[in-house]
């Protein structure tokens, strides 16, 4: 695997709701070949464009400015950092998209959550639905929610926080954030779900997509990529 590449370009405009994505580095490429592009998305950058024109700056647009054939396969929340894979042609895009749909990919995240989590590991199996009056927030809903499962494991303990590894077995919107909240341990810096003390404990959402694995469309061999957690 080649060493990562960092590209820089001039600053752009900031959207009205204080959308001020990081500009330096502009794009971090961890790996590229004829079929795929693996990127490290920073916290604060949208994965795809928002509706207002001021929200056009995103990982997809930055990638396509350098690699015109790049196509989004999956997304991370704006404030989540870490690994994203894009297809560089339609065949590769369809191949990996199907893996995400069939849950053949492997994903794990690192998070710092509020408080001292009881136990060392476990699984959360709680259905999730959109909280429509407060969208885009999500919530646990046993009547209308879609199945959602997350495996968690303690990595380390601090005075008022716990570092955990989170492995989602499903891919619901805000799944990790809602599931940790359901345990009474919101992710630090979460502007949707954290209480004031947990929100103010850090200057960003403490959630990072650390590992991503999938089968390469060229040879069907499994590849695993790792992005060192920045917090």
VODRENPA-153632 format. One record per residue (C-alpha): residue number from 1; x, y, z. Coordinates in steps of 0.2 Angstrom, whole numbers, always signed. Example, Ala and Ser with C-alpha at 12.3 -4.5 7.8 and 13.67 -1.06 7.14 Angstrom:
2
+-----+-------+-------+-------+
|   n |     X |     Y |     Z |
+-----+-------+-------+-------+
|   1 |   +62 |   -22 |   +39 |
|   2 |   +68 |    -5 |   +36 |
+-----+-------+-------+-------+
REM end
This chain:
231
+-----+-------+-------+-------+
|   n |     X |     Y |     Z |
+-----+-------+-------+-------+
|   1 |    +0 |    +0 |    +0 |
|   2 |    +7 |   +17 |    -5 |
|   3 |   +10 |   +31 |    +8 |
|   4 |    -4 |   +42 |   +10 |
|   5 |    -5 |   +58 |    +0 |
|   6 |   -11 |   +75 |    +7 |
|   7 |   -18 |   +88 |    -5 |
|   8 |   -21 |  +107 |    -1 |
|   9 |   -31 |  +120 |   -10 |
|  10 |   -37 |  +138 |    -6 |
|  11 |   -51 |  +140 |    +7 |
|  12 |   -70 |  +141 |    +1 |
|  13 |   -86 |  +149 |    +7 |
|  14 |   -94 |  +145 |   +24 |
|  15 |  -113 |  +140 |   +24 |
|  16 |  -125 |  +150 |   +35 |
|  17 |  -127 |  +138 |   +49 |
|  18 |  -109 |  +140 |   +53 |
|  19 |  -103 |  +126 |   +42 |
|  20 |   -85 |  +129 |   +42 |
|  21 |   -76 |  +113 |   +36 |
|  22 |   -58 |  +111 |   +39 |
|  23 |   -47 |  +116 |   +24 |
|  24 |   -30 |  +110 |   +28 |
|  25 |   -27 |   +96 |   +23 |
|  26 |   -40 |   +98 |    +9 |
|  27 |   -40 |   +79 |    +5 |
|  28 |   -31 |   +65 |   +13 |
|  29 |   -29 |   +50 |    +1 |
|  30 |   -24 |   +34 |   +10 |
|  31 |   -25 |   +22 |    -5 |
|  32 |   -29 |   +22 |   -23 |
|  33 |   -29 |   +10 |   -38 |
|  34 |   -38 |    +8 |   -54 |
|  35 |   -54 |    +4 |   -45 |
|  36 |   -55 |   +12 |   -28 |
|  37 |   -51 |   +27 |   -18 |
|  38 |   -49 |   +26 |    +1 |
|  39 |   -50 |   +43 |   +10 |
|  40 |   -48 |   +49 |   +28 |
|  41 |   -63 |   +61 |   +31 |
|  42 |   -60 |   +75 |   +44 |
|  43 |   -73 |   +79 |   +57 |
|  44 |   -83 |   +94 |   +52 |
|  45 |   -84 |   +90 |   +33 |
|  46 |  -100 |   +83 |   +24 |
|  47 |   -98 |   +67 |   +15 |
|  48 |  -110 |   +73 |    +1 |
|  49 |  -117 |   +91 |    -3 |
|  50 |  -130 |   +98 |    +7 |
|  51 |  -146 |  +106 |    -1 |
|  52 |  -140 |  +125 |    +1 |
|  53 |  -127 |  +130 |   -12 |
|  54 |  -116 |  +135 |    +3 |
|  55 |  -115 |  +117 |    +8 |
|  56 |  -107 |  +111 |    -8 |
|  57 |   -90 |  +108 |    +0 |
|  58 |   -89 |   +90 |    +4 |
|  59 |   -78 |   +75 |    +3 |
|  60 |   -87 |   +69 |   -13 |
|  61 |   -84 |   +86 |   -22 |
|  62 |   -66 |   +87 |   -16 |
|  63 |   -62 |   +69 |   -22 |
|  64 |   -70 |   +72 |   -39 |
|  65 |   -60 |   +88 |   -41 |
|  66 |   -45 |   +77 |   -42 |
|  67 |   -52 |   +61 |   -47 |
|  68 |   -67 |   +64 |   -58 |
|  69 |   -73 |   +47 |   -58 |
|  70 |   -75 |   +45 |   -40 |
|  71 |   -92 |   +39 |   -34 |
|  72 |   -99 |   +39 |   -16 |
|  73 |  -103 |   +22 |    -9 |
|  74 |  -106 |   +26 |    +9 |
|  75 |  -106 |   +41 |   +21 |
|  76 |  -100 |   +46 |   +38 |
|  77 |  -109 |   +60 |   +48 |
|  78 |  -102 |   +77 |   +46 |
|  79 |   -94 |   +77 |   +63 |
|  80 |   -88 |   +59 |   +62 |
|  81 |   -70 |   +57 |   +56 |
|  82 |   -62 |   +42 |   +47 |
|  83 |   -62 |   +30 |   +33 |
|  84 |   -72 |   +31 |   +17 |
|  85 |   -70 |   +21 |    +1 |
|  86 |   -76 |   +27 |   -16 |
|  87 |   -77 |   +18 |   -32 |
|  88 |   -68 |   +25 |   -47 |
|  89 |   -78 |   +16 |   -60 |
|  90 |   -96 |    +9 |   -61 |
|  91 |   -91 |    -9 |   -59 |
|  92 |   -81 |    -6 |   -43 |
|  93 |   -95 |    +6 |   -36 |
|  94 |  -108 |    -8 |   -39 |
|  95 |   -97 |   -22 |   -32 |
|  96 |   -93 |   -13 |   -15 |
|  97 |  -111 |    -5 |   -14 |
|  98 |  -118 |   -23 |   -14 |
|  99 |  -106 |   -28 |    +0 |
| 100 |  -112 |   -14 |   +11 |
| 101 |  -130 |   -19 |    +7 |
| 102 |  -127 |   -37 |   +11 |
| 103 |  -117 |   -33 |   +26 |
| 104 |  -101 |   -41 |   +20 |
| 105 |   -90 |   -26 |   +25 |
| 106 |   -81 |   -24 |   +41 |
| 107 |   -82 |    -8 |   +51 |
| 108 |   -76 |    -3 |   +68 |
| 109 |   -76 |   +14 |   +77 |
| 110 |   -67 |   +22 |   +91 |
| 111 |   -77 |   +33 |  +103 |
| 112 |   -75 |   +42 |  +119 |
| 113 |   -91 |   +42 |  +129 |
| 114 |   -97 |   +51 |  +145 |
| 115 |   -95 |   +42 |  +162 |
| 116 |   -89 |   +25 |  +167 |
| 117 |   -97 |   +11 |  +157 |
| 118 |  -101 |    -4 |  +167 |
| 119 |   -94 |   -20 |  +161 |
| 120 |   -80 |   -23 |  +148 |
| 121 |   -91 |   -28 |  +132 |
| 122 |  -108 |   -31 |  +126 |
| 123 |  -121 |   -30 |  +112 |
| 124 |  -134 |   -17 |  +110 |
| 125 |  -150 |   -23 |  +101 |
| 126 |  -162 |    -9 |  +100 |
| 127 |  -172 |    -3 |   +85 |
| 128 |  -170 |   +14 |   +78 |
| 129 |  -182 |   +26 |   +69 |
| 130 |  -182 |   +45 |   +64 |
| 131 |  -187 |   +57 |   +78 |
| 132 |  -198 |   +66 |   +65 |
| 133 |  -202 |   +82 |   +76 |
| 134 |  -183 |   +84 |   +79 |
| 135 |  -176 |   +77 |   +63 |
| 136 |  -162 |   +73 |   +58 |
| 137 |  -162 |   +66 |   +76 |
| 138 |  -165 |   +47 |   +78 |
| 139 |  -172 |   +38 |   +93 |
| 140 |  -175 |   +20 |  +100 |
| 141 |  -193 |   +15 |   +94 |
| 142 |  -199 |    -2 |   +98 |
| 143 |  -214 |    +0 |   +88 |
| 144 |  -208 |    +8 |   +72 |
| 145 |  -190 |    +6 |   +72 |
| 146 |  -179 |    -4 |   +61 |
| 147 |  -167 |   -17 |   +68 |
| 148 |  -151 |   -10 |   +74 |
| 149 |  -136 |   -20 |   +83 |
| 150 |  -120 |   -13 |   +89 |
| 151 |  -106 |   -23 |   +98 |
| 152 |   -96 |   -12 |  +111 |
| 153 |   -79 |   -16 |  +120 |
| 154 |   -70 |    -5 |  +133 |
| 155 |   -53 |    +1 |  +127 |
| 156 |   -48 |   +12 |  +141 |
| 157 |   -55 |   +22 |  +156 |
| 158 |   -53 |   +40 |  +161 |
| 159 |   -59 |   +50 |  +176 |
| 160 |   -75 |   +55 |  +168 |
| 161 |   -75 |   +46 |  +151 |
| 162 |   -73 |   +28 |  +143 |
| 163 |   -64 |   +24 |  +127 |
| 164 |   -74 |   +11 |  +118 |
| 165 |   -73 |    +1 |  +101 |
| 166 |   -89 |    +1 |   +92 |
| 167 |   -93 |   -12 |   +79 |
| 168 |  -110 |    -9 |   +70 |
| 169 |  -119 |   -25 |   +64 |
| 170 |  -132 |   -14 |   +55 |
| 171 |  -130 |    +3 |   +47 |
| 172 |  -144 |   +14 |   +54 |
| 173 |  -142 |   +33 |   +54 |
| 174 |  -134 |   +39 |   +70 |
| 175 |  -134 |   +21 |   +76 |
| 176 |  -119 |   +22 |   +87 |
| 177 |  -123 |   +39 |   +94 |
| 178 |  -141 |   +33 |   +99 |
| 179 |  -135 |   +16 |  +105 |
| 180 |  -122 |   +24 |  +117 |
| 181 |  -135 |   +36 |  +123 |
| 182 |  -147 |   +22 |  +127 |
| 183 |  -134 |   +15 |  +139 |
| 184 |  -133 |   +32 |  +147 |
| 185 |  -116 |   +36 |  +140 |
| 186 |  -118 |   +49 |  +126 |
| 187 |  -103 |   +51 |  +115 |
| 188 |   -92 |   +67 |  +120 |
| 189 |   -95 |   +82 |  +109 |
| 190 |  -111 |   +76 |  +101 |
| 191 |  -122 |   +91 |   +97 |
| 192 |  -137 |   +80 |   +95 |
| 193 |  -138 |   +68 |  +109 |
| 194 |  -125 |   +74 |  +123 |
| 195 |  -131 |   +83 |  +138 |
| 196 |  -122 |  +100 |  +141 |
| 197 |  -107 |   +93 |  +151 |
| 198 |  -103 |   +79 |  +139 |
| 199 |  -105 |   +91 |  +124 |
| 200 |   -93 |  +104 |  +132 |
| 201 |   -80 |   +91 |  +137 |
| 202 |   -72 |   +92 |  +120 |
| 203 |   -72 |  +103 |  +104 |
| 204 |   -77 |   +89 |   +92 |
| 205 |   -88 |   +73 |   +91 |
| 206 |   -77 |   +60 |   +98 |
| 207 |   -81 |   +46 |   +85 |
| 208 |   -69 |   +40 |   +72 |
| 209 |   -71 |   +26 |   +59 |
| 210 |   -55 |   +17 |   +62 |
| 211 |   -56 |    +1 |   +52 |
| 212 |   -64 |    -3 |   +36 |
| 213 |   -63 |   -20 |   +27 |
| 214 |   -71 |   -26 |   +11 |
| 215 |   -68 |   -37 |    -4 |
| 216 |   -58 |   -29 |   -18 |
| 217 |   -68 |   -29 |   -35 |
| 218 |   -53 |   -34 |   -45 |
| 219 |   -48 |   -50 |   -36 |
| 220 |   -61 |   -53 |   -23 |
| 221 |   -47 |   -53 |   -10 |
| 222 |   -51 |   -45 |    +7 |
| 223 |   -43 |   -28 |   +11 |
| 224 |   -42 |   -20 |   +27 |
| 225 |   -38 |    -1 |   +30 |
| 226 |   -34 |    +8 |   +46 |
| 227 |   -35 |   +26 |   +51 |
| 228 |   -26 |   +31 |   +67 |
| 229 |   -39 |   +39 |   +79 |
| 230 |   -35 |   +57 |   +81 |
| 231 |   -41 |   +59 |   +99 |
+-----+-------+-------+-------+
REM end
